[in-house]
Amino acid sequence: MQDKITYTILKGVAAFAVTLFFACANNSGELQRFNQRAEGPAATGEGLVLRYTDSGKVVATLRTPKMLDYSISEFPYQEFPQGVDVTFVGDDKKENYITSKYAKLFKQTNLVDLRKDVVLILSDSTTLRTSQLYWDQRNNWVFTERAYTINFPDGSFNNGQGFDSSENFKNFLSSGNQSKMFVKENKNAKRDSLNE
């Protein structure tokens, strides 16, 4: 009788241990987060040069003095508290540049939050300056709600408070702006209107 009770207890303990093992195996990500420090990054890097490739071609090079990686947080991101200097190559194979004194990259959405003295210089020398700029890499879109200045190669400019635009500024929507634009006269259109 004593052996039967001992056998039943051992069976119960074994069943509990197996259940616990499989429960933990299914929640390994949760255990990994639990084992990490409650605050602070999962990894840090200093003096980094990161190259991003697409189909074997380098499409962007990021340089930063310091990176903090929060990749195991619930909403993973990388933080660049001392800023970034990014060179990215457009579809036309020309280089464009962006710098800021602070940046944060949200991994799930590919949204970059650039802050503090943001300067964007396109290959045609179009220059944007603002205090904060969001860059939606997935949709090739940039936007801000802060004051900005854009200087174009022909000497025209646009100053305003907030805009939405494609990366190349071909589709540009702005609110409350002042600008000076130069428009080339179409001589054929002038001649056609005189002949009517």
Short mmCIF file of the C-alpha atoms (twelve columns), coordinates in Angstrom:
data_MODEL
# 
_entry.id   MODEL 
# 
loop_
_atom_site.group_PDB 
_atom_site.id 
_atom_site.type_symbol 
_atom_site.label_atom_id 
_atom_site.label_alt_id 
_atom_site.label_comp_id 
_atom_site.label_asym_id 
_atom_site.label_seq_id 
_atom_site.Cartn_x 
_atom_site.Cartn_y 
_atom_site.Cartn_z 
_atom_site.pdbx_PDB_model_num 
ATOM 1   C CA . MET A 1   0.000  0.000  0.000   1 
ATOM 2   C CA . GLN A 2   2.857  2.365  0.909   1 
ATOM 3   C CA . ASP A 3   4.531  1.637  -2.458  1 
ATOM 4   C CA . LYS A 4   1.317  2.440  -4.308  1 
ATOM 5   C CA . ILE A 5   1.013  5.859  -2.566  1 
ATOM 6   C CA . THR A 6   4.667  6.648  -3.273  1 
ATOM 7   C CA . TYR A 7   4.215  5.613  -6.922  1 
ATOM 8   C CA . THR A 8   1.109  7.838  -7.258  1 
ATOM 9   C CA . ILE A 9   2.937  10.830 -5.729  1 
ATOM 10  C CA . LEU A 10  5.941  10.324 -8.055  1 
ATOM 11  C CA . LYS A 11  3.596  10.145 -11.067 1 
ATOM 12  C CA . GLY A 12  1.976  13.417 -9.984  1 
ATOM 13  C CA . VAL A 13  5.355  15.144 -9.514  1 
ATOM 14  C CA . ALA A 14  6.557  13.882 -12.931 1 
ATOM 15  C CA . ALA A 15  3.362  15.112 -14.638 1 
ATOM 16  C CA . PHE A 16  3.760  18.525 -12.956 1 
ATOM 17  C CA . ALA A 17  7.435  18.748 -14.022 1 
ATOM 18  C CA . VAL A 18  6.608  17.875 -17.657 1 
ATOM 19  C CA . THR A 19  3.759  20.441 -17.696 1 
ATOM 20  C CA . LEU A 20  6.046  23.099 -16.244 1 
ATOM 21  C CA . PHE A 21  8.766  22.274 -18.802 1 
ATOM 22  C CA . PHE A 22  6.424  22.656 -21.787 1 
ATOM 23  C CA . ALA A 23  4.830  25.800 -20.367 1 
ATOM 24  C CA . CYS A 24  8.252  27.390 -20.042 1 
ATOM 25  C CA . ALA A 25  9.336  26.250 -23.508 1 
ATOM 26  C CA . ASN A 26  6.340  28.016 -25.076 1 
ATOM 27  C CA . ASN A 27  7.110  31.256 -23.239 1 
ATOM 28  C CA . SER A 28  10.856 31.462 -23.885 1 
ATOM 29  C CA . GLY A 29  10.495 35.024 -25.182 1 
ATOM 30  C CA . GLU A 30  8.702  36.013 -21.995 1 
ATOM 31  C CA . LEU A 31  11.426 34.364 -19.906 1 
ATOM 32  C CA . GLN A 32  14.097 36.150 -21.936 1 
ATOM 33  C CA . ARG A 33  12.425 39.506 -21.235 1 
ATOM 34  C CA . PHE A 34  12.004 38.558 -17.573 1 
ATOM 35  C CA . ASN A 35  15.699 37.713 -17.243 1 
ATOM 36  C CA . GLN A 36  16.769 41.070 -18.741 1 
ATOM 37  C CA . ARG A 37  17.263 44.083 -16.561 1 
ATOM 38  C CA . ALA A 38  14.029 45.980 -16.087 1 
ATOM 39  C CA . GLU A 39  15.580 49.196 -17.367 1 
ATOM 40  C CA . GLY A 40  18.343 49.865 -19.835 1 
ATOM 41  C CA . PRO A 41  19.204 48.620 -23.297 1 
ATOM 42  C CA . ALA A 42  19.760 45.011 -24.327 1 
ATOM 43  C CA . ALA A 43  22.970 46.095 -26.077 1 
ATOM 44  C CA . THR A 44  25.074 49.216 -26.642 1 
ATOM 45  C CA . GLY A 45  27.555 50.161 -29.319 1 
ATOM 46  C CA . GLU A 46  30.062 52.980 -29.715 1 
ATOM 47  C CA . GLY A 47  31.701 54.415 -32.822 1 
ATOM 48  C CA . LEU A 48  29.471 52.435 -35.191 1 
ATOM 49  C CA . VAL A 49  29.289 52.412 -38.967 1 
ATOM 50  C CA . LEU A 50  26.228 50.462 -40.124 1 
ATOM 51  C CA . ARG A 51  25.618 49.629 -43.780 1 
ATOM 52  C CA . TYR A 52  22.147 48.743 -45.012 1 
ATOM 53  C CA . THR A 53  21.902 46.690 -48.191 1 
ATOM 54  C CA . ASP A 54  19.151 45.778 -50.617 1 
ATOM 55  C CA . SER A 55  19.784 43.010 -53.164 1 
ATOM 56  C CA . GLY A 56  23.504 43.157 -52.464 1 
ATOM 57  C CA . LYS A 57  23.789 46.949 -52.969 1 
ATOM 58  C CA . VAL A 58  24.579 49.370 -50.153 1 
ATOM 59  C CA . VAL A 59  21.580 51.716 -49.958 1 
ATOM 60  C CA . ALA A 60  22.508 53.574 -46.749 1 
ATOM 61  C CA . THR A 61  25.453 54.078 -44.420 1 
ATOM 62  C CA . LEU A 62  24.821 55.263 -40.872 1 
ATOM 63  C CA . ARG A 63  27.547 56.613 -38.619 1 
ATOM 64  C CA . THR A 64  26.945 57.246 -34.929 1 
ATOM 65  C CA . PRO A 65  29.063 57.781 -31.819 1 
ATOM 66  C CA . LYS A 66  26.642 55.712 -29.707 1 
ATOM 67  C CA . MET A 67  23.706 53.333 -30.178 1 
ATOM 68  C CA . LEU A 68  21.409 51.852 -27.533 1 
ATOM 69  C CA . ASP A 69  19.472 48.776 -28.666 1 
ATOM 70  C CA . TYR A 70  16.113 48.052 -27.042 1 
ATOM 71  C CA . SER A 71  15.254 45.173 -29.376 1 
ATOM 72  C CA . ILE A 72  13.685 42.986 -26.683 1 
ATOM 73  C CA . SER A 73  11.262 45.636 -25.437 1 
ATOM 74  C CA . GLU A 74  7.585  45.315 -26.256 1 
ATOM 75  C CA . PHE A 75  7.942  47.939 -29.017 1 
ATOM 76  C CA . PRO A 76  11.568 47.417 -30.203 1 
ATOM 77  C CA . TYR A 77  13.696 50.428 -31.120 1 
ATOM 78  C CA . GLN A 78  17.255 51.675 -31.437 1 
ATOM 79  C CA . GLU A 79  18.234 54.990 -29.886 1 
ATOM 80  C CA . PHE A 80  21.087 57.227 -31.031 1 
ATOM 81  C CA . PRO A 81  21.492 59.743 -28.160 1 
ATOM 82  C CA . GLN A 82  24.516 61.471 -29.708 1 
ATOM 83  C CA . GLY A 83  23.041 61.752 -33.185 1 
ATOM 84  C CA . VAL A 84  23.491 60.216 -36.596 1 
ATOM 85  C CA . ASP A 85  25.097 60.994 -39.923 1 
ATOM 86  C CA . VAL A 86  23.401 59.034 -42.715 1 
ATOM 87  C CA . THR A 87  24.320 58.773 -46.388 1 
ATOM 88  C CA . PHE A 88  21.638 57.119 -48.479 1 
ATOM 89  C CA . VAL A 89  21.622 56.344 -52.169 1 
ATOM 90  C CA . GLY A 90  18.473 57.153 -54.123 1 
ATOM 91  C CA . ASP A 91  17.024 55.228 -57.037 1 
ATOM 92  C CA . ASP A 92  19.013 57.550 -59.322 1 
ATOM 93  C CA . LYS A 93  22.220 56.261 -57.621 1 
ATOM 94  C CA . LYS A 94  22.986 59.746 -56.267 1 
ATOM 95  C CA . GLU A 95  23.916 60.283 -52.625 1 
ATOM 96  C CA . ASN A 96  21.756 62.197 -50.164 1 
ATOM 97  C CA . TYR A 97  22.678 63.128 -46.592 1 
ATOM 98  C CA . ILE A 98  20.879 63.615 -43.307 1 
ATOM 99  C CA . THR A 99  22.258 64.540 -39.900 1 
ATOM 100 C CA . SER A 100 20.719 65.134 -36.487 1 
ATOM 101 C CA . LYS A 101 21.918 65.346 -32.905 1 
ATOM 102 C CA . TYR A 102 19.422 62.691 -31.730 1 
ATOM 103 C CA . ALA A 103 17.570 59.859 -33.461 1 
ATOM 104 C CA . LYS A 104 15.367 56.885 -32.730 1 
ATOM 105 C CA . LEU A 105 14.515 54.026 -35.141 1 
ATOM 106 C CA . PHE A 106 11.361 52.023 -34.442 1 
ATOM 107 C CA . LYS A 107 12.044 48.562 -35.861 1 
ATOM 108 C CA . GLN A 108 8.480  47.315 -36.394 1 
ATOM 109 C CA . THR A 109 7.342  50.356 -38.368 1 
ATOM 110 C CA . ASN A 110 10.652 51.503 -39.943 1 
ATOM 111 C CA . LEU A 111 9.855  55.006 -38.696 1 
ATOM 112 C CA . VAL A 112 12.827 57.216 -37.829 1 
ATOM 113 C CA . ASP A 113 12.415 60.135 -35.407 1 
ATOM 114 C CA . LEU A 114 15.201 62.688 -36.014 1 
ATOM 115 C CA . ARG A 115 15.582 65.588 -33.564 1 
ATOM 116 C CA . LYS A 116 17.804 68.553 -32.760 1 
ATOM 117 C CA . ASP A 117 19.378 70.418 -35.679 1 
ATOM 118 C CA . VAL A 118 18.097 68.125 -38.421 1 
ATOM 119 C CA . VAL A 119 19.676 68.844 -41.815 1 
ATOM 120 C CA . LEU A 120 18.721 66.984 -44.994 1 
ATOM 121 C CA . ILE A 121 20.751 67.631 -48.161 1 
ATOM 122 C CA . LEU A 122 19.566 66.043 -51.398 1 
ATOM 123 C CA . SER A 123 21.882 65.261 -54.300 1 
ATOM 124 C CA . ASP A 124 20.642 68.341 -56.228 1 
ATOM 125 C CA . SER A 125 21.640 70.504 -53.178 1 
ATOM 126 C CA . THR A 126 18.056 71.031 -51.953 1 
ATOM 127 C CA . THR A 127 18.537 71.621 -48.206 1 
ATOM 128 C CA . LEU A 128 15.973 71.181 -45.426 1 
ATOM 129 C CA . ARG A 129 16.517 72.401 -41.867 1 
ATOM 130 C CA . THR A 130 14.180 71.715 -38.928 1 
ATOM 131 C CA . SER A 131 14.223 70.759 -35.251 1 
ATOM 132 C CA . GLN A 132 12.382 67.455 -35.777 1 
ATOM 133 C CA . LEU A 133 11.710 65.272 -38.802 1 
ATOM 134 C CA . TYR A 134 9.970  61.924 -39.095 1 
ATOM 135 C CA . TRP A 135 11.139 59.642 -41.895 1 
ATOM 136 C CA . ASP A 136 8.823  56.805 -42.897 1 
ATOM 137 C CA . GLN A 137 11.272 54.496 -44.672 1 
ATOM 138 C CA . ARG A 138 8.595  51.975 -45.623 1 
ATOM 139 C CA . ASN A 139 6.543  54.567 -47.558 1 
ATOM 140 C CA . ASN A 140 9.427  56.865 -48.624 1 
ATOM 141 C CA . TRP A 141 7.799  59.804 -46.870 1 
ATOM 142 C CA . VAL A 142 9.045  62.614 -44.577 1 
ATOM 143 C CA . PHE A 143 6.993  64.913 -42.346 1 
ATOM 144 C CA . THR A 144 7.119  67.322 -39.434 1 
ATOM 145 C CA . GLU A 145 4.853  69.623 -37.464 1 
ATOM 146 C CA . ARG A 146 7.749  71.907 -36.521 1 
ATOM 147 C CA . ALA A 147 9.027  75.053 -38.216 1 
ATOM 148 C CA . TYR A 148 11.220 74.326 -41.243 1 
ATOM 149 C CA . THR A 149 13.180 75.976 -44.053 1 
ATOM 150 C CA . ILE A 150 13.843 74.467 -47.466 1 
ATOM 151 C CA . ASN A 151 16.320 76.064 -49.862 1 
ATOM 152 C CA . PHE A 152 16.238 74.926 -53.496 1 
ATOM 153 C CA . PRO A 153 19.154 74.954 -55.982 1 
ATOM 154 C CA . ASP A 154 17.662 77.793 -58.086 1 
ATOM 155 C CA . GLY A 155 17.580 80.169 -55.086 1 
ATOM 156 C CA . SER A 156 13.905 79.671 -54.251 1 
ATOM 157 C CA . PHE A 157 12.878 78.760 -50.719 1 
ATOM 158 C CA . ASN A 158 9.963  77.630 -48.576 1 
ATOM 159 C CA . ASN A 159 9.496  78.404 -44.869 1 
ATOM 160 C CA . GLY A 160 6.591  77.057 -42.885 1 
ATOM 161 C CA . GLN A 161 5.143  75.277 -39.912 1 
ATOM 162 C CA . GLY A 162 4.752  71.581 -40.721 1 
ATOM 163 C CA . PHE A 163 4.688  69.612 -43.962 1 
ATOM 164 C CA . ASP A 164 4.147  66.163 -45.482 1 
ATOM 165 C CA . SER A 165 6.246  65.162 -48.476 1 
ATOM 166 C CA . SER A 166 7.695  62.375 -50.546 1 
ATOM 167 C CA . GLU A 167 11.435 61.911 -49.945 1 
ATOM 168 C CA . ASN A 168 12.300 63.769 -53.165 1 
ATOM 169 C CA . PHE A 169 9.895  66.671 -52.393 1 
ATOM 170 C CA . LYS A 170 7.939  66.107 -55.630 1 
ATOM 171 C CA . ASN A 171 4.684  65.692 -53.627 1 
ATOM 172 C CA . PHE A 172 4.824  68.420 -51.002 1 
ATOM 173 C CA . LEU A 173 1.972  69.598 -48.756 1 
ATOM 174 C CA . SER A 174 2.598  72.442 -46.336 1 
ATOM 175 C CA . SER A 175 0.557  74.623 -44.020 1 
ATOM 176 C CA . GLY A 176 1.102  78.266 -43.121 1 
ATOM 177 C CA . ASN A 177 4.120  78.819 -45.310 1 
ATOM 178 C CA . GLN A 178 5.963  81.595 -47.066 1 
ATOM 179 C CA . SER A 179 7.906  80.919 -50.192 1 
ATOM 180 C CA . LYS A 180 9.654  82.370 -53.171 1 
ATOM 181 C CA . MET A 181 9.558  80.217 -56.290 1 
ATOM 182 C CA . PHE A 182 10.985 80.737 -59.749 1 
ATOM 183 C CA . VAL A 183 8.889  79.456 -62.627 1 
ATOM 184 C CA . LYS A 184 10.301 79.011 -66.120 1 
ATOM 185 C CA . GLU A 185 8.215  80.594 -68.825 1 
ATOM 186 C CA . ASN A 186 7.038  78.226 -71.519 1 
ATOM 187 C CA . LYS A 187 7.656  80.212 -74.752 1 
ATOM 188 C CA . ASN A 188 5.490  77.848 -76.818 1 
ATOM 189 C CA . ALA A 189 2.511  78.431 -74.507 1 
ATOM 190 C CA . LYS A 190 2.928  82.217 -74.873 1 
ATOM 191 C CA . ARG A 191 3.099  81.968 -78.698 1 
ATOM 192 C CA . ASP A 192 0.011  79.682 -78.775 1 
ATOM 193 C CA . SER A 193 -2.023 82.142 -76.688 1 
ATOM 194 C CA . LEU A 194 -1.102 85.008 -79.062 1 
ATOM 195 C CA . ASN A 195 -2.263 83.004 -82.098 1 
ATOM 196 C CA . GLU A 196 -5.772 82.482 -80.718 1 
# 
